[in-house]
């Protein structure tokens, strides 16, 4: 359609040019689900890190294929995708026992990740001349909201750890607060990674959930593989934990003897916070609390980058620059008060 004959002719010419060379015979052999399998096996598995392509496999099997898998590849439209994303935002979460109290919809970030998978697979289909254009290019995506970082100040940490001890989960959260490990890294600790005599801890793997199964996975980047020193108190706490775990290879085993579920430690965290009368925080905020304590004790930002296993310095600086500034302000205020100018107006 067009307002003039010339406009219609131009559109027709463009459509013909776009469809020249499209192998419709071969394209009919693929549904969206079939093509995603081809893309996953021949592209994702080769190009991406194991932890990434395993996560992608979960998205494909749990979300994309059940909803879009049977649609013929060359029939898929932008509207199909837009309706799919809307449904994911409203009710996309896979039903699991651990997720019963969580929102039914997926986060905007997860939906954007799923879109990236679909877009990449369809881009390959365009390159292979199976479809004329990528329907994912025209999608409107939900805006990913950046969650505010929260930290537990010292007075709240005392209440939190006291309640954690009463709840029987002190060691798990104490070690996380003193090491700043990511949740998967913490749950991936084995006794072979810890040298109690030397006083160090080696981060070698992570635990994640893929296709509903709790599995051992490699770390995301080479910087994540690191060795951290243990304080005397941390060594004492781990020695007690060693006696409790018996013959288990895992530092924090589940009741069945394998690694703990990432969901379960999050639920435990929320129960401890509630009983202690503290605000809800994410598990990742325990890592932020560790970093803030390191900054408050004068540890340079470069060392904090290495401690946390960030891939580059800018990541650490962007996240914790405001904490570093607050620490400097506090130091400046203490100096002024020492000189007798603490209450002086500007």
WOBEL-V511027 format. One record per pair of residues at least 4 apart in sequence whose ideal C-beta (glycine too) atoms are under 6 Angstrom apart, sorted by the first residue. I is the first residue (numbers start at 1). J is the second residue. D is the distance in whole Angstrom. If there is no record, write none. Layout:
i: [I I]
j: [J J]
d: [D D]
This chain:
i: [2 2 2 3 18 19 21 22 22 23 23 27 27 27 30 30 30 31 31 32 32 32 32 32 33 33 35 35 36 36 38 39 39 39 40 41 43 44 44 44 45 48 48 50 51 51 51 54 56 58 58 58 59 59 59 60 60 61 61 62 63 64 65 67 68 71 71 74 76 76 77 78 78 78 81 82 85 88 88 88 89 89 90 91 91 92 92 93 93 93 98 106 106 108 108 109 111 112 112 115 115 118 119 122 122 123 125 125 126 126 149 150 150 151 151 151 152 152 152 152 156 156 159 160 163 163 163 164 164 164 164 165 167 169 170 171 171 172 174 175 176 176 176 177 177 178 179 180 180 180 180 181 181 183 183 184 184 184 184 185 185 187 187 187 188 188 188 189 189 190 190 193 193 194 195 196 199 199 200 200 201 201 202 203 205 206 206 207 208 209 210 214 219 219 220 221 223 223 224 226 230 230 245 248 248 250 252 253 254 254 260 260 266 269 273 273 281 291 291 292 294 294 295 295 295 296 299 299 301 304 305 305 305 310 310 313 314 316 317 320 336 336 337]
j: [7 8 11 7 132 132 129 129 132 27 129 73 74 130 34 35 73 70 72 68 69 71 73 76 65 69 73 125 60 121 42 43 121 124 44 45 47 48 53 56 53 52 53 218 217 218 220 210 117 62 210 211 63 114 117 64 65 65 211 94 114 68 69 84 84 75 76 131 80 135 135 135 138 139 139 139 111 92 106 111 105 111 105 104 105 105 106 99 104 106 263 110 111 142 144 144 142 141 144 119 141 136 136 134 136 134 130 131 131 134 288 281 285 288 289 292 156 157 160 289 160 278 276 276 272 275 276 169 170 173 272 170 272 268 174 237 241 252 237 179 181 186 286 286 290 234 228 287 290 291 308 185 186 262 283 188 206 207 208 203 206 207 259 260 205 206 207 193 251 249 250 202 204 201 200 235 230 235 227 229 228 230 227 226 216 217 219 259 217 214 215 261 224 225 224 311 309 311 309 309 234 235 253 253 257 259 260 257 258 260 264 265 283 283 278 280 285 304 320 323 299 304 323 324 327 327 303 304 316 316 310 313 316 315 316 317 318 320 321 324 341 342 342]
d: [3 4 6 6 5 5 5 5 6 6 5 6 5 4 5 4 4 6 6 5 6 5 6 6 5 3 5 6 5 5 6 5 4 5 5 6 6 5 5 6 5 4 4 5 5 6 5 5 6 6 5 5 5 5 6 5 6 6 6 5 6 6 4 5 6 6 5 5 5 5 5 5 4 6 5 6 5 3 5 5 5 6 5 5 6 6 4 6 5 6 3 4 6 4 5 5 6 6 6 6 6 5 4 5 5 6 4 5 6 5 5 5 5 5 4 5 4 5 6 5 6 6 5 5 5 5 4 5 5 5 5 4 5 5 6 5 5 6 6 6 6 5 5 6 6 5 5 5 3 6 5 4 4 6 5 6 3 5 5 5 5 4 5 5 4 5 5 6 4 5 6 5 5 5 5 6 5 6 5 6 5 6 5 5 6 5 6 5 5 6 6 6 4 6 6 5 5 5 4 5 4 5 6 4 6 5 5 6 5 5 6 6 5 6 5 6 4 6 6 5 4 5 5 6 5 6 5 6 6 6 5 5 4 4 5 6 6 6 5 6 4 5 3]
